[in-house]
Amino acid sequence: MCLPAAGSADVLRVGTSGDYAPFSLAGPRGLTGFDIDVARAYAEDRGLSLEFVRFAWPELLEALAEGRFDVAMSGVTLRTERSIAGRFSVPLLETGAVVLVREPTTASSPHELDQRGTRVGVNAGGHLEQVARRQFRLATLVAIADNAGVLGALARGSVDAVVTDSVEAPAWQATVEDVRRFGPLTRDRKAYLVYAEHGDLARDLDTWLLEREADGALAELRTRHFGRNAGEPTATPLAALVAAMDERLALMPSVAAAKRANARPIAAPARERKVLDATVTAVREVAEATGRPAPREAAIRAFTRAQMDAAKEVQMAAVRDPDFAPPATLPDLDDELRPALLRIGEHIAALVVALPTQLAPHSVDAACRDGLRAAWLHEEVRARLCAALRELSLAPRGEAEPEPVPEPSNASGDGATTRRPPLDSDAEAPGEERLATGPTHAAR
């Protein structure tokens, strides 16, 4: 069992917004919601006291970086800037951004709502604000500090429409009469965001979530809080592995932009060879630590190379696209992007070991085709990734290894690594509860 590296080793500090039902909502009886119940169950199972630390969405990453809490559990959406800042757990749920517009309206689509003079409300600082800014370029966007204020603005008529998500929308539609719903506009994964230095906590939380998905405890909580909007289980080894692969690919456009900005090449064979070796070692170490057999080396290498090749293709496709717009503030390749890739690589290595053996090929293909959604990922590249994942799932485990196949001389990568980096290559070639409202421990 892991213990968080906090001011007190037996206290788990959970960051939560308290304004996002049904994930986290502050009310007269305290905090309630799906993520609140999950946090309580995890803390109880691990013998930890629980401390909830409130945050506002615009300050989420700042609070995480300052170490105000160990993990954010508040309906947090997977996004690249958050992957760079911390460690995402296995996904808990999938949702989609939706638009609620007051009647009467002549609009028959979100596109028709994007008109000058239309006022669109959205919670400030979170994922939905970014969705709204992409969707509504002509309309007046009203960013509202408190999520409850977004609903109030819709009810009062001070905005014509609001952006929310598919699990929050039903309650809002029940509260405000005469609204029309458009969407979903996106497909989003919700997960827990762990402080970057808390690798042990992230691994233990993943282990616990996978176990609770397997024994039905998470499904029961989803049904209680989301009803028919709960969707399919997501905290399974296969779904989580595909999500981690997709999270990694989503960082590749930023990697490409950072290289371009610093006149660094896409191809670097030495790095990839080192990463392939390190990945085999990492998977074997996870297998030894968990008592599970690891896939054979050839399957691990083939799967890793497929990811590297896909990452290369995404980078090249992004930089060749005239519409590609890098982030306004470009992450540093060595200090931010590569450490994030290291963390995701560790996550992938653990999920490779957790992957059940002899999965039905059609199930693997379906999960892979549906779950790999990164931009600039062309269909033929996705198909190769799916084939590699299918072969990995069918590969023998715990048997004598054949002679390793030499890597081709033109293998790609990008030079030296800082530590053993499972899947870190950016593919340059190819109990007690306390409520706190501010910092409770010094930043770590």
C-alpha positions as CSV (number, residue, x, y, z in Angstrom):
1,M,0.0,0.0,0.0
2,C,1.3,3.5,-0.8
3,L,1.1,6.5,1.5
4,P,1.0,10.0,0.1
5,A,4.1,12.1,0.7
6,A,2.1,14.8,2.5
7,G,2.7,16.7,5.7
8,S,1.2,13.6,7.5
9,A,1.7,10.2,5.9
10,D,-1.7,9.0,7.0
11,V,-3.7,11.8,5.5
12,L,-5.0,11.9,1.9
13,R,-5.6,15.5,0.7
14,V,-8.2,15.5,-2.1
15,G,-8.7,18.6,-4.2
16,T,-12.3,19.2,-5.2
17,S,-14.3,22.1,-6.5
18,G,-17.6,21.5,-4.8
19,D,-19.5,23.1,-7.7
20,Y,-19.8,20.3,-10.2
21,A,-22.7,17.9,-9.6
22,P,-22.9,15.0,-9.7
23,F,-19.1,14.7,-9.2
24,S,-18.6,17.1,-6.3
25,L,-21.1,19.4,-4.8
26,A,-20.9,21.4,-1.5
27,G,-24.2,21.7,0.3
28,P,-25.8,22.0,3.8
29,R,-24.7,18.4,4.6
30,G,-21.1,19.0,3.3
31,L,-19.6,17.6,0.2
32,T,-21.5,15.0,-1.8
33,G,-21.1,13.3,-5.2
34,F,-19.5,10.4,-7.1
35,D,-15.9,11.5,-6.7
36,I,-16.5,12.3,-3.0
37,D,-17.8,8.8,-2.5
38,V,-14.9,7.3,-4.4
39,A,-12.4,9.3,-2.3
40,R,-14.1,8.2,1.0
41,A,-14.1,4.5,-0.1
42,Y,-10.4,4.6,-1.1
43,A,-9.3,6.3,2.1
44,E,-11.3,3.9,4.2
45,D,-9.8,0.9,2.4
46,R,-6.3,2.2,2.8
47,G,-6.7,3.4,6.4
48,L,-6.1,7.0,5.6
49,S,-7.7,10.1,7.1
50,L,-9.3,12.3,4.4
51,E,-9.0,16.0,4.0
52,F,-10.9,17.8,1.3
53,V,-9.2,21.0,-0.1
54,R,-11.5,23.3,-2.2
55,F,-10.2,24.8,-5.4
56,A,-11.6,27.0,-8.1
57,W,-11.2,25.7,-11.7
58,P,-9.0,28.5,-12.9
59,E,-6.4,27.7,-10.2
60,L,-6.5,23.8,-10.5
61,L,-3.0,23.4,-12.1
62,E,-1.5,26.1,-9.9
63,A,-2.9,24.4,-6.8
64,L,-1.6,21.0,-7.9
65,A,1.9,22.4,-8.7
66,E,2.1,24.0,-5.3
67,G,1.2,20.7,-3.6
68,R,-1.9,22.0,-1.9
69,F,-3.4,18.5,-2.4
70,D,-2.3,15.1,-3.4
71,V,-5.0,14.3,-6.0
72,A,-7.8,16.2,-7.7
73,M,-11.1,14.3,-7.7
74,S,-13.8,16.6,-9.1
75,G,-14.9,15.5,-12.6
76,V,-11.5,16.4,-14.0
77,T,-11.3,16.0,-17.8
78,L,-8.2,14.6,-19.4
79,R,-6.4,17.5,-21.3
80,T,-2.9,17.8,-22.5
81,E,-1.9,20.7,-20.2
82,R,-3.1,18.6,-17.3
83,S,-1.1,15.6,-18.5
84,I,2.0,17.8,-18.5
85,A,1.2,19.0,-14.9
86,G,0.5,15.7,-13.1
87,R,-0.4,12.0,-13.4
88,F,-3.9,10.9,-14.6
89,S,-5.4,7.8,-13.1
90,V,-7.3,5.3,-15.2
91,P,-10.5,6.9,-16.5
92,L,-13.7,6.8,-14.4
93,L,-16.3,7.9,-16.9
94,E,-16.9,9.4,-20.3
95,T,-18.9,12.5,-20.9
96,G,-19.5,15.1,-23.7
97,A,-19.9,18.8,-23.8
98,V,-23.5,19.9,-24.6
99,V,-25.2,23.2,-25.2
100,L,-28.5,24.2,-23.6
101,V,-30.3,27.1,-25.3
102,R,-33.4,28.9,-24.1
103,E,-36.6,28.7,-26.1
104,P,-37.8,30.2,-28.3
105,T,-34.8,29.9,-30.6
106,T,-34.6,29.5,-34.4
107,A,-31.2,27.7,-34.1
108,S,-31.2,24.0,-35.2
109,S,-27.5,23.4,-34.4
110,P,-24.7,24.8,-32.2
111,H,-23.2,26.3,-35.4
112,E,-26.4,28.4,-35.9
113,L,-26.1,29.7,-32.3
114,D,-22.7,31.2,-33.1
115,Q,-24.0,34.6,-34.0
116,R,-23.1,38.1,-33.0
117,G,-25.4,39.1,-30.1
118,T,-25.8,35.6,-28.8
119,R,-24.7,35.3,-25.2
120,V,-23.2,32.0,-24.1
121,G,-22.4,31.2,-20.5
122,V,-19.8,28.8,-19.3
123,N,-17.9,28.0,-16.1
124,A,-14.6,29.9,-16.1
125,G,-11.3,28.2,-16.1
126,G,-12.2,24.6,-16.9
127,H,-12.4,22.3,-19.9
128,L,-15.8,23.5,-20.9
129,E,-14.6,27.1,-21.3
130,Q,-12.0,25.9,-23.8
131,V,-14.7,23.9,-25.7
132,A,-16.9,27.0,-25.8
133,R,-14.1,29.2,-27.1
134,R,-13.5,26.8,-30.0
135,Q,-17.2,26.4,-30.7
136,F,-18.4,30.0,-30.4
137,R,-16.1,32.5,-32.1
138,L,-18.7,35.1,-33.0
139,A,-21.1,34.9,-30.0
140,T,-20.3,36.7,-26.8
141,L,-18.8,34.3,-24.3
142,V,-19.7,34.9,-20.7
143,A,-17.2,33.1,-18.4
144,I,-18.8,32.8,-15.0
145,A,-16.6,32.1,-11.9
146,D,-18.9,29.7,-10.2
147,N,-20.6,26.7,-11.9
148,A,-23.8,27.2,-10.0
149,G,-23.8,30.8,-11.4
150,V,-23.9,29.4,-15.0
151,L,-27.2,27.6,-14.2
152,G,-28.5,30.8,-12.5
153,A,-27.7,32.9,-15.6
154,L,-29.6,30.5,-17.8
155,A,-32.6,30.5,-15.5
156,R,-32.7,34.3,-15.3
157,G,-32.2,34.8,-19.0
158,S,-29.0,36.8,-18.7
159,V,-27.5,34.4,-21.2
160,D,-29.1,32.8,-24.2
161,A,-27.3,29.5,-23.9
162,V,-24.8,27.7,-21.7
163,V,-22.2,25.0,-22.2
164,T,-22.3,22.1,-19.7
165,D,-21.8,18.4,-20.1
166,S,-23.9,15.3,-20.7
167,V,-24.0,14.2,-17.0
168,E,-24.8,17.6,-15.6
169,A,-27.3,18.7,-18.2
170,P,-30.2,16.5,-17.1
171,A,-30.4,18.2,-13.7
172,W,-30.2,21.6,-15.3
173,Q,-32.9,20.7,-17.8
174,A,-35.1,19.7,-14.9
175,T,-34.5,23.0,-13.2
176,V,-35.0,25.4,-16.2
177,E,-38.0,25.0,-18.4
178,D,-38.1,25.5,-22.1
179,V,-34.5,24.7,-23.0
180,R,-33.3,22.8,-26.1
181,R,-30.2,20.6,-26.0
182,F,-27.5,20.3,-28.6
183,G,-24.7,17.8,-28.6
184,P,-22.6,16.2,-27.4
185,L,-19.9,18.2,-29.1
186,T,-17.0,16.3,-27.6
187,R,-16.1,12.9,-26.1
188,D,-14.2,13.4,-22.9
189,R,-12.6,11.1,-20.3
190,K,-12.9,11.9,-16.6
191,A,-10.1,10.8,-14.3
192,Y,-8.2,11.7,-11.2
193,L,-5.2,14.0,-11.4
194,V,-2.4,13.1,-9.0
195,Y,0.4,15.4,-8.0
196,A,3.3,14.6,-10.3
197,E,5.8,13.5,-7.6
198,H,3.3,11.1,-6.0
199,G,4.1,8.1,-8.3
200,D,3.3,5.6,-5.5
201,L,0.0,7.1,-4.8
202,A,-0.9,7.1,-8.6
203,R,0.0,3.5,-8.9
204,D,-1.9,2.4,-5.8
205,L,-4.9,4.4,-6.8
206,D,-4.9,2.8,-10.2
207,T,-4.7,-0.7,-8.7
208,W,-7.6,0.1,-6.3
209,L,-9.7,1.5,-9.1
210,L,-9.1,-1.5,-11.4
211,E,-10.1,-3.8,-8.5
212,R,-13.3,-1.8,-7.7
213,E,-14.3,-1.9,-11.4
214,A,-13.8,-5.7,-11.4
215,D,-15.8,-6.3,-8.3
216,G,-18.7,-4.0,-9.3
217,A,-18.2,-1.3,-6.7
218,L,-17.6,1.5,-9.2
219,A,-20.5,0.4,-11.4
220,E,-22.8,0.7,-8.3
221,L,-21.5,4.2,-7.6
222,R,-21.9,5.3,-11.2
223,T,-25.5,4.0,-11.3
224,R,-26.3,5.8,-8.0
225,H,-25.0,9.2,-9.2
226,F,-25.4,9.1,-13.0
227,G,-28.2,6.6,-13.7
228,R,-28.6,5.8,-17.3
229,N,-25.9,8.4,-18.2
230,A,-23.2,6.2,-16.5
231,G,-22.1,4.5,-19.8
232,E,-19.8,1.6,-20.1
233,P,-17.1,0.7,-17.5
234,T,-13.9,2.6,-18.2
235,A,-11.6,1.5,-15.3
236,T,-10.7,-1.8,-17.0
237,P,-7.2,-2.7,-18.1
238,L,-8.0,-2.7,-21.8
239,A,-10.0,0.6,-21.8
240,A,-7.4,2.3,-19.5
241,L,-4.5,1.1,-21.6
242,V,-6.1,2.5,-24.8
243,A,-6.8,5.8,-22.9
244,A,-3.2,6.1,-21.8
245,M,-2.0,5.4,-25.4
246,D,-4.3,8.2,-26.6
247,E,-3.2,10.5,-23.8
248,R,0.4,10.0,-25.0
249,L,-0.5,10.7,-28.6
250,A,-2.3,13.8,-27.7
251,L,0.9,15.3,-26.5
252,M,2.7,14.8,-29.8
253,P,1.6,18.0,-31.6
254,S,3.1,20.0,-28.7
255,V,6.3,17.8,-28.9
256,A,6.5,18.6,-32.6
257,A,6.0,22.3,-32.1
258,A,8.6,22.4,-29.3
259,K,11.1,20.7,-31.6
260,R,10.3,23.0,-34.5
261,A,10.7,26.1,-32.3
262,N,14.2,24.9,-31.2
263,A,15.3,23.6,-34.6
264,R,15.5,20.0,-33.3
265,P,15.0,17.1,-35.6
266,I,12.1,14.7,-35.5
267,A,14.3,11.7,-36.0
268,A,16.9,10.5,-33.4
269,P,17.6,6.7,-33.6
270,A,19.6,6.4,-30.4
271,R,16.8,7.4,-28.1
272,E,14.4,4.9,-29.5
273,R,16.8,2.0,-29.1
274,K,17.3,2.9,-25.4
275,V,13.6,3.3,-24.8
276,L,12.8,-0.1,-26.3
277,D,15.3,-1.8,-23.9
278,A,14.1,0.3,-21.0
279,T,10.4,-0.5,-21.7
280,V,11.1,-4.3,-21.6
281,T,12.8,-3.8,-18.3
282,A,10.0,-1.7,-16.9
283,V,7.3,-4.1,-17.8
284,R,9.3,-7.0,-16.3
285,E,9.8,-5.1,-13.1
286,V,6.1,-4.3,-12.8
287,A,5.3,-8.0,-13.4
288,E,7.7,-9.1,-10.7
289,A,6.3,-6.5,-8.2
290,T,2.7,-7.6,-8.9
291,G,3.3,-11.3,-9.3
292,R,1.8,-11.4,-12.8
293,P,3.6,-12.8,-15.8
294,A,4.8,-10.3,-18.4
295,P,4.2,-10.6,-22.1
296,R,7.2,-12.0,-24.1
297,E,9.9,-9.5,-25.0
298,A,9.1,-9.6,-28.7
299,A,5.5,-8.6,-28.1
300,I,6.5,-5.7,-25.8
301,R,9.0,-4.4,-28.4
302,A,6.5,-4.6,-31.2
303,F,3.9,-2.8,-29.2
304,T,6.3,-0.1,-28.2
305,R,7.6,0.4,-31.7
306,A,4.0,0.7,-33.0
307,Q,3.5,3.5,-30.5
308,M,6.7,5.2,-31.5
309,D,5.8,5.0,-35.2
310,A,2.3,6.4,-34.5
311,A,3.8,9.2,-32.4
312,K,6.1,10.1,-35.3
313,E,3.2,10.1,-37.8
314,V,1.1,12.4,-35.6
315,Q,4.0,14.8,-35.2
316,M,4.7,14.9,-38.9
317,A,1.0,15.3,-39.7
318,A,0.6,18.2,-37.3
319,V,3.6,20.2,-38.5
320,R,2.5,19.8,-42.1
321,D,-1.0,21.0,-41.4
322,P,-1.3,24.7,-42.3
323,D,-4.1,25.0,-39.7
324,F,-2.0,23.6,-36.9
325,A,-1.9,26.2,-34.1
326,P,0.6,25.3,-31.3
327,P,-0.3,26.3,-27.7
328,A,0.2,30.0,-27.0
329,T,2.7,29.1,-24.3
330,L,4.7,26.2,-25.7
331,P,5.7,23.6,-23.1
332,D,9.5,23.0,-22.7
333,L,10.5,19.8,-24.4
334,D,13.0,18.7,-21.8
335,D,11.6,20.1,-18.6
336,E,7.9,19.5,-19.2
337,L,7.0,17.3,-22.1
338,R,9.5,14.5,-21.7
339,P,8.8,14.2,-17.9
340,A,5.1,13.9,-18.7
341,L,5.8,11.2,-21.3
342,L,7.9,9.4,-18.7
343,R,4.9,9.4,-16.3
344,I,2.5,8.2,-19.0
345,G,5.0,5.5,-20.0
346,E,5.1,4.2,-16.4
347,H,1.3,4.1,-16.5
348,I,1.3,2.2,-19.8
349,A,3.8,-0.3,-18.5
350,A,1.6,-1.1,-15.5
351,L,-1.5,-1.5,-17.6
352,V,0.4,-3.8,-20.1
353,V,1.0,-6.2,-17.2
354,A,-2.6,-5.8,-15.9
355,L,-4.0,-6.6,-19.4
356,P,-5.9,-10.0,-19.3
357,T,-4.5,-12.7,-21.5
358,Q,-6.3,-14.1,-24.6
359,L,-8.8,-11.2,-25.0
360,A,-11.1,-11.7,-27.9
361,P,-9.5,-9.9,-30.9
362,H,-12.7,-8.2,-31.9
363,S,-13.0,-6.7,-28.4
364,V,-9.5,-5.4,-28.6
365,D,-10.0,-3.9,-32.0
366,A,-13.3,-2.3,-31.0
367,A,-11.8,-0.7,-27.9
368,C,-8.8,0.5,-29.8
369,R,-10.7,2.0,-32.8
370,D,-13.1,3.7,-30.4
371,G,-10.6,4.9,-27.9
372,L,-7.8,6.3,-30.0
373,R,-9.0,9.8,-30.7
374,A,-5.9,12.0,-30.9
375,A,-5.9,14.6,-33.6
376,W,-3.8,13.9,-36.7
377,L,-4.0,10.2,-36.1
378,H,-4.8,8.8,-39.5
379,E,-6.9,5.7,-40.0
380,E,-4.0,3.5,-41.3
381,V,-1.8,4.5,-38.3
382,R,-4.7,3.7,-35.9
383,A,-5.1,0.3,-37.6
384,R,-1.4,-0.5,-37.1
385,L,-1.6,0.4,-33.4
386,C,-4.7,-1.7,-33.0
387,A,-3.0,-4.7,-34.6
388,A,0.0,-4.3,-32.3
389,L,-2.3,-4.1,-29.2
390,R,-4.2,-7.2,-30.4
391,E,-1.0,-9.1,-30.8
392,L,0.2,-8.0,-27.3
393,S,-3.0,-9.2,-25.8
394,L,-2.6,-12.6,-27.4
395,A,1.2,-12.9,-26.7
396,P,2.3,-15.8,-24.5
397,R,3.3,-14.8,-21.0
398,G,5.8,-16.2,-18.5
399,E,7.5,-18.5,-21.0
400,A,11.1,-18.8,-22.1
401,E,12.1,-16.0,-24.5
402,P,13.3,-16.7,-28.0
403,E,16.4,-15.0,-29.2
404,P,15.7,-11.3,-29.5
405,V,15.3,-9.9,-33.0
406,P,17.9,-7.2,-33.7
407,E,16.5,-3.7,-34.1
408,P,16.8,-2.2,-37.6
409,S,19.7,0.1,-38.1
410,N,17.4,3.0,-38.9
411,A,15.4,2.7,-35.7
412,S,14.4,6.1,-34.5
413,G,14.5,8.0,-31.2
414,D,16.3,11.1,-30.0
415,G,19.3,10.6,-27.9
416,A,20.1,10.1,-24.2
417,T,17.4,9.7,-21.5
418,T,17.6,11.0,-18.0
419,R,16.5,7.8,-16.3
420,R,15.0,4.4,-17.1
421,P,12.1,5.6,-19.3
422,P,9.3,3.1,-20.0
423,L,7.6,4.3,-23.2
424,D,8.9,7.8,-22.7
425,S,10.1,8.4,-26.2
426,D,8.4,11.2,-27.9
427,A,9.0,9.1,-31.1
428,E,11.3,11.6,-32.6
429,A,11.6,9.2,-35.5
430,P,9.2,7.6,-36.3
431,G,-11.6,7.6,8.0
432,E,-11.5,11.4,9.5
433,E,-12.3,14.2,7.2
434,R,-11.2,17.8,7.4
435,L,-12.2,20.6,5.0
436,A,-9.6,23.2,4.0
437,T,-10.1,26.2,1.7
438,G,-6.4,27.0,1.2
439,P,-2.9,25.6,1.4
440,T,-2.4,23.2,4.3
441,H,1.1,22.0,3.6
442,A,4.2,23.7,2.1
443,A,4.7,23.0,-1.6
444,R,6.7,20.0,-2.3
